[in-house]
Amino acid sequence: TVITNMLSAIPYFGESLLKWIWGGFAVGNPTLQRFYVFHFILPFALAGMAGLHLILLHETGSNNPLGIKSGSEMVPFHPLYTSKDIVGVILFLGSLMAITCFFPTLLSDPANFLPANPLVPPTH
């Protein structure tokens, strides 16, 4: 996979890092379990870091990332931008969930969506 190639390309300790993450080059049950765990946890970790970044960015401002006091009086925009971002995320996720629930083949190839038929075994 791409992750395996990227890790093995790191000089000196890439192979040991690869063995530590995947458990080796063999594709077996432990390797697949680690693969699925990383692919399940990684999006949540990235979303958490992005959320933390947005909160800290709104608290200090984009032109003052370290939060150094400039001495000038500033209007606090943190509640306005945070609530605006929350409303935007809710609207985006709501519309995406509505599309995927009511029209599941709208954003993909219709051949990839096969309705379940319990009387017919799947093709091999």
Chimera marker file (.cmm) of the C-alpha trace (Angstrom):
<marker_set name="trace">
<marker id="1" x="0.000" y="0.000" z="0.000" r="1" g="1" b="0" radius="0.5"/>
<marker id="2" x="0.967" y="3.640" z="-0.119" r="1" g="1" b="0" radius="0.5"/>
<marker id="3" x="1.602" y="3.779" z="3.623" r="1" g="1" b="0" radius="0.5"/>
<marker id="4" x="3.937" y="0.774" z="3.441" r="1" g="1" b="0" radius="0.5"/>
<marker id="5" x="5.906" y="2.306" z="0.570" r="1" g="1" b="0" radius="0.5"/>
<marker id="6" x="6.172" y="5.667" z="2.314" r="1" g="1" b="0" radius="0.5"/>
<marker id="7" x="7.354" y="4.125" z="5.574" r="1" g="1" b="0" radius="0.5"/>
<marker id="8" x="9.864" y="1.811" z="3.907" r="1" g="1" b="0" radius="0.5"/>
<marker id="9" x="11.340" y="4.790" z="2.011" r="1" g="1" b="0" radius="0.5"/>
<marker id="10" x="12.409" y="6.520" z="5.247" r="1" g="1" b="0" radius="0.5"/>
<marker id="11" x="16.192" y="6.140" z="5.573" r="1" g="1" b="0" radius="0.5"/>
<marker id="12" x="17.766" y="4.204" z="8.464" r="1" g="1" b="0" radius="0.5"/>
<marker id="13" x="14.670" y="3.408" z="10.560" r="1" g="1" b="0" radius="0.5"/>
<marker id="14" x="11.924" y="3.026" z="7.927" r="1" g="1" b="0" radius="0.5"/>
<marker id="15" x="11.908" y="-0.763" z="8.003" r="1" g="1" b="0" radius="0.5"/>
<marker id="16" x="11.765" y="-0.959" z="11.799" r="1" g="1" b="0" radius="0.5"/>
<marker id="17" x="9.014" y="1.672" z="11.818" r="1" g="1" b="0" radius="0.5"/>
<marker id="18" x="7.130" y="-0.359" z="9.232" r="1" g="1" b="0" radius="0.5"/>
<marker id="19" x="7.438" y="-3.530" z="11.308" r="1" g="1" b="0" radius="0.5"/>
<marker id="20" x="6.331" y="-1.638" z="14.417" r="1" g="1" b="0" radius="0.5"/>
<marker id="21" x="3.183" y="-0.256" z="12.745" r="1" g="1" b="0" radius="0.5"/>
<marker id="22" x="2.065" y="-3.197" z="10.597" r="1" g="1" b="0" radius="0.5"/>
<marker id="23" x="3.803" y="-6.081" z="12.334" r="1" g="1" b="0" radius="0.5"/>
<marker id="24" x="5.872" y="-6.965" z="9.268" r="1" g="1" b="0" radius="0.5"/>
<marker id="25" x="5.469" y="-7.338" z="5.537" r="1" g="1" b="0" radius="0.5"/>
<marker id="26" x="3.177" y="-10.382" z="5.645" r="1" g="1" b="0" radius="0.5"/>
<marker id="27" x="-0.553" y="-9.893" z="5.187" r="1" g="1" b="0" radius="0.5"/>
<marker id="28" x="-2.203" y="-11.852" z="7.952" r="1" g="1" b="0" radius="0.5"/>
<marker id="29" x="-4.769" y="-11.368" z="10.663" r="1" g="1" b="0" radius="0.5"/>
<marker id="30" x="-2.639" y="-9.102" z="12.960" r="1" g="1" b="0" radius="0.5"/>
<marker id="31" x="-1.576" y="-6.941" z="10.019" r="1" g="1" b="0" radius="0.5"/>
<marker id="32" x="-5.135" y="-6.537" z="8.793" r="1" g="1" b="0" radius="0.5"/>
<marker id="33" x="-6.382" y="-5.726" z="12.287" r="1" g="1" b="0" radius="0.5"/>
<marker id="34" x="-3.761" y="-3.001" z="12.648" r="1" g="1" b="0" radius="0.5"/>
<marker id="35" x="-4.632" y="-1.716" z="9.190" r="1" g="1" b="0" radius="0.5"/>
<marker id="36" x="-8.326" y="-1.443" z="10.054" r="1" g="1" b="0" radius="0.5"/>
<marker id="37" x="-7.623" y="0.109" z="13.459" r="1" g="1" b="0" radius="0.5"/>
<marker id="38" x="-5.406" y="2.813" z="11.946" r="1" g="1" b="0" radius="0.5"/>
<marker id="39" x="-7.900" y="3.522" z="9.180" r="1" g="1" b="0" radius="0.5"/>
<marker id="40" x="-10.739" y="3.772" z="11.699" r="1" g="1" b="0" radius="0.5"/>
<marker id="41" x="-8.934" y="5.980" z="14.231" r="1" g="1" b="0" radius="0.5"/>
<marker id="42" x="-7.017" y="8.260" z="11.848" r="1" g="1" b="0" radius="0.5"/>
<marker id="43" x="-10.033" y="10.222" z="10.484" r="1" g="1" b="0" radius="0.5"/>
<marker id="44" x="-11.252" y="10.898" z="14.020" r="1" g="1" b="0" radius="0.5"/>
<marker id="45" x="-7.792" y="12.033" z="15.091" r="1" g="1" b="0" radius="0.5"/>
<marker id="46" x="-7.535" y="14.339" z="12.074" r="1" g="1" b="0" radius="0.5"/>
<marker id="47" x="-11.021" y="15.735" z="12.703" r="1" g="1" b="0" radius="0.5"/>
<marker id="48" x="-10.120" y="16.370" z="16.340" r="1" g="1" b="0" radius="0.5"/>
<marker id="49" x="-6.927" y="18.182" z="15.385" r="1" g="1" b="0" radius="0.5"/>
<marker id="50" x="-8.802" y="20.254" z="12.783" r="1" g="1" b="0" radius="0.5"/>
<marker id="51" x="-11.449" y="21.176" z="15.351" r="1" g="1" b="0" radius="0.5"/>
<marker id="52" x="-8.810" y="22.130" z="17.899" r="1" g="1" b="0" radius="0.5"/>
<marker id="53" x="-7.052" y="24.187" z="15.248" r="1" g="1" b="0" radius="0.5"/>
<marker id="54" x="-10.267" y="26.055" z="14.386" r="1" g="1" b="0" radius="0.5"/>
<marker id="55" x="-11.053" y="26.787" z="18.026" r="1" g="1" b="0" radius="0.5"/>
<marker id="56" x="-7.558" y="28.071" z="18.749" r="1" g="1" b="0" radius="0.5"/>
<marker id="57" x="-7.511" y="30.032" z="15.489" r="1" g="1" b="0" radius="0.5"/>
<marker id="58" x="-10.756" y="31.804" z="16.383" r="1" g="1" b="0" radius="0.5"/>
<marker id="59" x="-9.604" y="32.577" z="19.904" r="1" g="1" b="0" radius="0.5"/>
<marker id="60" x="-6.376" y="34.272" z="18.871" r="1" g="1" b="0" radius="0.5"/>
<marker id="61" x="-7.079" y="35.344" z="15.291" r="1" g="1" b="0" radius="0.5"/>
<marker id="62" x="-5.371" y="34.382" z="12.073" r="1" g="1" b="0" radius="0.5"/>
<marker id="63" x="-3.068" y="37.405" z="12.071" r="1" g="1" b="0" radius="0.5"/>
<marker id="64" x="-1.912" y="36.682" z="15.635" r="1" g="1" b="0" radius="0.5"/>
<marker id="65" x="-1.427" y="32.906" z="15.937" r="1" g="1" b="0" radius="0.5"/>
<marker id="66" x="0.687" y="33.103" z="19.094" r="1" g="1" b="0" radius="0.5"/>
<marker id="67" x="-1.842" y="35.260" z="20.954" r="1" g="1" b="0" radius="0.5"/>
<marker id="68" x="0.585" y="38.068" z="21.726" r="1" g="1" b="0" radius="0.5"/>
<marker id="69" x="-1.173" y="41.072" z="23.253" r="1" g="1" b="0" radius="0.5"/>
<marker id="70" x="-0.899" y="44.017" z="20.895" r="1" g="1" b="0" radius="0.5"/>
<marker id="71" x="-2.323" y="46.582" z="23.303" r="1" g="1" b="0" radius="0.5"/>
<marker id="72" x="-5.050" y="47.751" z="20.947" r="1" g="1" b="0" radius="0.5"/>
<marker id="73" x="-8.687" y="47.262" z="21.797" r="1" g="1" b="0" radius="0.5"/>
<marker id="74" x="-10.175" y="44.534" z="19.697" r="1" g="1" b="0" radius="0.5"/>
<marker id="75" x="-13.732" y="43.314" z="19.311" r="1" g="1" b="0" radius="0.5"/>
<marker id="76" x="-14.017" y="39.633" z="20.337" r="1" g="1" b="0" radius="0.5"/>
<marker id="77" x="-15.252" y="37.748" z="17.283" r="1" g="1" b="0" radius="0.5"/>
<marker id="78" x="-14.706" y="34.278" z="18.764" r="1" g="1" b="0" radius="0.5"/>
<marker id="79" x="-18.385" y="33.460" z="19.600" r="1" g="1" b="0" radius="0.5"/>
<marker id="80" x="-19.617" y="34.740" z="16.229" r="1" g="1" b="0" radius="0.5"/>
<marker id="81" x="-17.163" y="32.747" z="14.108" r="1" g="1" b="0" radius="0.5"/>
<marker id="82" x="-17.429" y="29.615" z="16.242" r="1" g="1" b="0" radius="0.5"/>
<marker id="83" x="-21.220" y="29.560" z="16.059" r="1" g="1" b="0" radius="0.5"/>
<marker id="84" x="-21.070" y="30.296" z="12.324" r="1" g="1" b="0" radius="0.5"/>
<marker id="85" x="-18.683" y="27.368" z="11.818" r="1" g="1" b="0" radius="0.5"/>
<marker id="86" x="-20.889" y="25.035" z="13.868" r="1" g="1" b="0" radius="0.5"/>
<marker id="87" x="-23.970" y="26.006" z="11.840" r="1" g="1" b="0" radius="0.5"/>
<marker id="88" x="-22.012" y="25.481" z="8.599" r="1" g="1" b="0" radius="0.5"/>
<marker id="89" x="-20.813" y="22.027" z="9.657" r="1" g="1" b="0" radius="0.5"/>
<marker id="90" x="-24.325" y="21.006" z="10.738" r="1" g="1" b="0" radius="0.5"/>
<marker id="91" x="-25.818" y="22.192" z="7.429" r="1" g="1" b="0" radius="0.5"/>
<marker id="92" x="-23.103" y="20.448" z="5.406" r="1" g="1" b="0" radius="0.5"/>
<marker id="93" x="-23.378" y="17.147" z="7.274" r="1" g="1" b="0" radius="0.5"/>
<marker id="94" x="-27.174" y="17.307" z="7.228" r="1" g="1" b="0" radius="0.5"/>
<marker id="95" x="-27.293" y="17.829" z="3.477" r="1" g="1" b="0" radius="0.5"/>
<marker id="96" x="-24.683" y="15.109" z="2.893" r="1" g="1" b="0" radius="0.5"/>
<marker id="97" x="-26.604" y="12.652" z="5.077" r="1" g="1" b="0" radius="0.5"/>
<marker id="98" x="-29.865" y="13.531" z="3.303" r="1" g="1" b="0" radius="0.5"/>
<marker id="99" x="-28.255" y="12.873" z="-0.080" r="1" g="1" b="0" radius="0.5"/>
<marker id="100" x="-26.735" y="9.562" z="1.019" r="1" g="1" b="0" radius="0.5"/>
<marker id="101" x="-29.913" y="8.351" z="2.736" r="1" g="1" b="0" radius="0.5"/>
<marker id="102" x="-32.480" y="9.350" z="0.121" r="1" g="1" b="0" radius="0.5"/>
<marker id="103" x="-30.362" y="9.094" z="-3.064" r="1" g="1" b="0" radius="0.5"/>
<marker id="104" x="-27.546" y="6.579" z="-2.359" r="1" g="1" b="0" radius="0.5"/>
<marker id="105" x="-26.356" y="6.338" z="-5.981" r="1" g="1" b="0" radius="0.5"/>
<marker id="106" x="-26.307" y="10.079" z="-6.679" r="1" g="1" b="0" radius="0.5"/>
<marker id="107" x="-22.609" y="10.621" z="-5.875" r="1" g="1" b="0" radius="0.5"/>
<marker id="108" x="-21.268" y="7.295" z="-7.131" r="1" g="1" b="0" radius="0.5"/>
<marker id="109" x="-21.487" y="4.823" z="-9.950" r="1" g="1" b="0" radius="0.5"/>
<marker id="110" x="-24.872" y="3.041" z="-9.866" r="1" g="1" b="0" radius="0.5"/>
<marker id="111" x="-23.168" y="-0.272" z="-10.672" r="1" g="1" b="0" radius="0.5"/>
<marker id="112" x="-21.440" y="-0.143" z="-7.267" r="1" g="1" b="0" radius="0.5"/>
<marker id="113" x="-24.763" y="-0.187" z="-5.430" r="1" g="1" b="0" radius="0.5"/>
<marker id="114" x="-26.449" y="-3.576" z="-5.581" r="1" g="1" b="0" radius="0.5"/>
<marker id="115" x="-29.731" y="-4.080" z="-3.733" r="1" g="1" b="0" radius="0.5"/>
<marker id="116" x="-29.690" y="-7.029" z="-1.369" r="1" g="1" b="0" radius="0.5"/>
<marker id="117" x="-31.561" y="-10.156" z="-2.428" r="1" g="1" b="0" radius="0.5"/>
<marker id="118" x="-31.481" y="-12.898" z="0.240" r="1" g="1" b="0" radius="0.5"/>
<marker id="119" x="-32.709" y="-15.557" z="-2.204" r="1" g="1" b="0" radius="0.5"/>
<marker id="120" x="-29.768" y="-15.212" z="-4.608" r="1" g="1" b="0" radius="0.5"/>
<marker id="121" x="-26.177" y="-15.925" z="-3.524" r="1" g="1" b="0" radius="0.5"/>
<marker id="122" x="-23.594" y="-13.284" z="-4.436" r="1" g="1" b="0" radius="0.5"/>
<marker id="123" x="-21.550" y="-13.770" z="-7.601" r="1" g="1" b="0" radius="0.5"/>
<marker id="124" x="-17.932" y="-14.795" z="-7.173" r="1" g="1" b="0" radius="0.5"/>
<link id1="1" id2="2" r="1" g="1" b="0" radius="0.2"/>
<link id1="2" id2="3" r="1" g="1" b="0" radius="0.2"/>
<link id1="3" id2="4" r="1" g="1" b="0" radius="0.2"/>
<link id1="4" id2="5" r="1" g="1" b="0" radius="0.2"/>
<link id1="5" id2="6" r="1" g="1" b="0" radius="0.2"/>
<link id1="6" id2="7" r="1" g="1" b="0" radius="0.2"/>
<link id1="7" id2="8" r="1" g="1" b="0" radius="0.2"/>
<link id1="8" id2="9" r="1" g="1" b="0" radius="0.2"/>
<link id1="9" id2="10" r="1" g="1" b="0" radius="0.2"/>
<link id1="10" id2="11" r="1" g="1" b="0" radius="0.2"/>
<link id1="11" id2="12" r="1" g="1" b="0" radius="0.2"/>
<link id1="12" id2="13" r="1" g="1" b="0" radius="0.2"/>
<link id1="13" id2="14" r="1" g="1" b="0" radius="0.2"/>
<link id1="14" id2="15" r="1" g="1" b="0" radius="0.2"/>
<link id1="15" id2="16" r="1" g="1" b="0" radius="0.2"/>
<link id1="16" id2="17" r="1" g="1" b="0" radius="0.2"/>
<link id1="17" id2="18" r="1" g="1" b="0" radius="0.2"/>
<link id1="18" id2="19" r="1" g="1" b="0" radius="0.2"/>
<link id1="19" id2="20" r="1" g="1" b="0" radius="0.2"/>
<link id1="20" id2="21" r="1" g="1" b="0" radius="0.2"/>
<link id1="21" id2="22" r="1" g="1" b="0" radius="0.2"/>
<link id1="22" id2="23" r="1" g="1" b="0" radius="0.2"/>
<link id1="23" id2="24" r="1" g="1" b="0" radius="0.2"/>
<link id1="24" id2="25" r="1" g="1" b="0" radius="0.2"/>
<link id1="25" id2="26" r="1" g="1" b="0" radius="0.2"/>
<link id1="26" id2="27" r="1" g="1" b="0" radius="0.2"/>
<link id1="27" id2="28" r="1" g="1" b="0" radius="0.2"/>
<link id1="28" id2="29" r="1" g="1" b="0" radius="0.2"/>
<link id1="29" id2="30" r="1" g="1" b="0" radius="0.2"/>
<link id1="30" id2="31" r="1" g="1" b="0" radius="0.2"/>
<link id1="31" id2="32" r="1" g="1" b="0" radius="0.2"/>
<link id1="32" id2="33" r="1" g="1" b="0" radius="0.2"/>
<link id1="33" id2="34" r="1" g="1" b="0" radius="0.2"/>
<link id1="34" id2="35" r="1" g="1" b="0" radius="0.2"/>
<link id1="35" id2="36" r="1" g="1" b="0" radius="0.2"/>
<link id1="36" id2="37" r="1" g="1" b="0" radius="0.2"/>
<link id1="37" id2="38" r="1" g="1" b="0" radius="0.2"/>
<link id1="38" id2="39" r="1" g="1" b="0" radius="0.2"/>
<link id1="39" id2="40" r="1" g="1" b="0" radius="0.2"/>
<link id1="40" id2="41" r="1" g="1" b="0" radius="0.2"/>
<link id1="41" id2="42" r="1" g="1" b="0" radius="0.2"/>
<link id1="42" id2="43" r="1" g="1" b="0" radius="0.2"/>
<link id1="43" id2="44" r="1" g="1" b="0" radius="0.2"/>
<link id1="44" id2="45" r="1" g="1" b="0" radius="0.2"/>
<link id1="45" id2="46" r="1" g="1" b="0" radius="0.2"/>
<link id1="46" id2="47" r="1" g="1" b="0" radius="0.2"/>
<link id1="47" id2="48" r="1" g="1" b="0" radius="0.2"/>
<link id1="48" id2="49" r="1" g="1" b="0" radius="0.2"/>
<link id1="49" id2="50" r="1" g="1" b="0" radius="0.2"/>
<link id1="50" id2="51" r="1" g="1" b="0" radius="0.2"/>
<link id1="51" id2="52" r="1" g="1" b="0" radius="0.2"/>
<link id1="52" id2="53" r="1" g="1" b="0" radius="0.2"/>
<link id1="53" id2="54" r="1" g="1" b="0" radius="0.2"/>
<link id1="54" id2="55" r="1" g="1" b="0" radius="0.2"/>
<link id1="55" id2="56" r="1" g="1" b="0" radius="0.2"/>
<link id1="56" id2="57" r="1" g="1" b="0" radius="0.2"/>
<link id1="57" id2="58" r="1" g="1" b="0" radius="0.2"/>
<link id1="58" id2="59" r="1" g="1" b="0" radius="0.2"/>
<link id1="59" id2="60" r="1" g="1" b="0" radius="0.2"/>
<link id1="60" id2="61" r="1" g="1" b="0" radius="0.2"/>
<link id1="61" id2="62" r="1" g="1" b="0" radius="0.2"/>
<link id1="62" id2="63" r="1" g="1" b="0" radius="0.2"/>
<link id1="63" id2="64" r="1" g="1" b="0" radius="0.2"/>
<link id1="64" id2="65" r="1" g="1" b="0" radius="0.2"/>
<link id1="65" id2="66" r="1" g="1" b="0" radius="0.2"/>
<link id1="66" id2="67" r="1" g="1" b="0" radius="0.2"/>
<link id1="67" id2="68" r="1" g="1" b="0" radius="0.2"/>
<link id1="68" id2="69" r="1" g="1" b="0" radius="0.2"/>
<link id1="69" id2="70" r="1" g="1" b="0" radius="0.2"/>
<link id1="70" id2="71" r="1" g="1" b="0" radius="0.2"/>
<link id1="71" id2="72" r="1" g="1" b="0" radius="0.2"/>
<link id1="72" id2="73" r="1" g="1" b="0" radius="0.2"/>
<link id1="73" id2="74" r="1" g="1" b="0" radius="0.2"/>
<link id1="74" id2="75" r="1" g="1" b="0" radius="0.2"/>
<link id1="75" id2="76" r="1" g="1" b="0" radius="0.2"/>
<link id1="76" id2="77" r="1" g="1" b="0" radius="0.2"/>
<link id1="77" id2="78" r="1" g="1" b="0" radius="0.2"/>
<link id1="78" id2="79" r="1" g="1" b="0" radius="0.2"/>
<link id1="79" id2="80" r="1" g="1" b="0" radius="0.2"/>
<link id1="80" id2="81" r="1" g="1" b="0" radius="0.2"/>
<link id1="81" id2="82" r="1" g="1" b="0" radius="0.2"/>
<link id1="82" id2="83" r="1" g="1" b="0" radius="0.2"/>
<link id1="83" id2="84" r="1" g="1" b="0" radius="0.2"/>
<link id1="84" id2="85" r="1" g="1" b="0" radius="0.2"/>
<link id1="85" id2="86" r="1" g="1" b="0" radius="0.2"/>
<link id1="86" id2="87" r="1" g="1" b="0" radius="0.2"/>
<link id1="87" id2="88" r="1" g="1" b="0" radius="0.2"/>
<link id1="88" id2="89" r="1" g="1" b="0" radius="0.2"/>
<link id1="89" id2="90" r="1" g="1" b="0" radius="0.2"/>
<link id1="90" id2="91" r="1" g="1" b="0" radius="0.2"/>
<link id1="91" id2="92" r="1" g="1" b="0" radius="0.2"/>
<link id1="92" id2="93" r="1" g="1" b="0" radius="0.2"/>
<link id1="93" id2="94" r="1" g="1" b="0" radius="0.2"/>
<link id1="94" id2="95" r="1" g="1" b="0" radius="0.2"/>
<link id1="95" id2="96" r="1" g="1" b="0" radius="0.2"/>
<link id1="96" id2="97" r="1" g="1" b="0" radius="0.2"/>
<link id1="97" id2="98" r="1" g="1" b="0" radius="0.2"/>
<link id1="98" id2="99" r="1" g="1" b="0" radius="0.2"/>
<link id1="99" id2="100" r="1" g="1" b="0" radius="0.2"/>
<link id1="100" id2="101" r="1" g="1" b="0" radius="0.2"/>
<link id1="101" id2="102" r="1" g="1" b="0" radius="0.2"/>
<link id1="102" id2="103" r="1" g="1" b="0" radius="0.2"/>
<link id1="103" id2="104" r="1" g="1" b="0" radius="0.2"/>
<link id1="104" id2="105" r="1" g="1" b="0" radius="0.2"/>
<link id1="105" id2="106" r="1" g="1" b="0" radius="0.2"/>
<link id1="106" id2="107" r="1" g="1" b="0" radius="0.2"/>
<link id1="107" id2="108" r="1" g="1" b="0" radius="0.2"/>
<link id1="108" id2="109" r="1" g="1" b="0" radius="0.2"/>
<link id1="109" id2="110" r="1" g="1" b="0" radius="0.2"/>
<link id1="110" id2="111" r="1" g="1" b="0" radius="0.2"/>
<link id1="111" id2="112" r="1" g="1" b="0" radius="0.2"/>
<link id1="112" id2="113" r="1" g="1" b="0" radius="0.2"/>
<link id1="113" id2="114" r="1" g="1" b="0" radius="0.2"/>
<link id1="114" id2="115" r="1" g="1" b="0" radius="0.2"/>
<link id1="115" id2="116" r="1" g="1" b="0" radius="0.2"/>
<link id1="116" id2="117" r="1" g="1" b="0" radius="0.2"/>
<link id1="117" id2="118" r="1" g="1" b="0" radius="0.2"/>
<link id1="118" id2="119" r="1" g="1" b="0" radius="0.2"/>
<link id1="119" id2="120" r="1" g="1" b="0" radius="0.2"/>
<link id1="120" id2="121" r="1" g="1" b="0" radius="0.2"/>
<link id1="121" id2="122" r="1" g="1" b="0" radius="0.2"/>
<link id1="122" id2="123" r="1" g="1" b="0" radius="0.2"/>
<link id1="123" id2="124" r="1" g="1" b="0" radius="0.2"/>
</marker_set>
